[in-house]
Amino acid sequence: MKKKQKLTEIEVNERIKKVNGAMVQEGMPLTKEEKQVLRNCINGKSTHEKERQKILDYCKEIYG
């Protein structure tokens, strides 16, 4: 099993820049908050599953 290696801040920023570039092409640039969520997921402080669940919980709270 491959061990995850810690990325440098430059590598993290490059990954976020690539994602943002793709989103800009679709007319949906990332906000500062969205970039921070990505940074947290990349650095292991959160996971995409946890962040997805937060969004679903928020939407359920608003729309029922």
Secondary structure, DSSP 4 states (H G I P E B T S, - for coil): -PPPPPPPHHHHHHHHHHHHHHHHHTT-PPPHHHHHHHHHHHTTSS-HHHHHHHHHHHHHHHH-
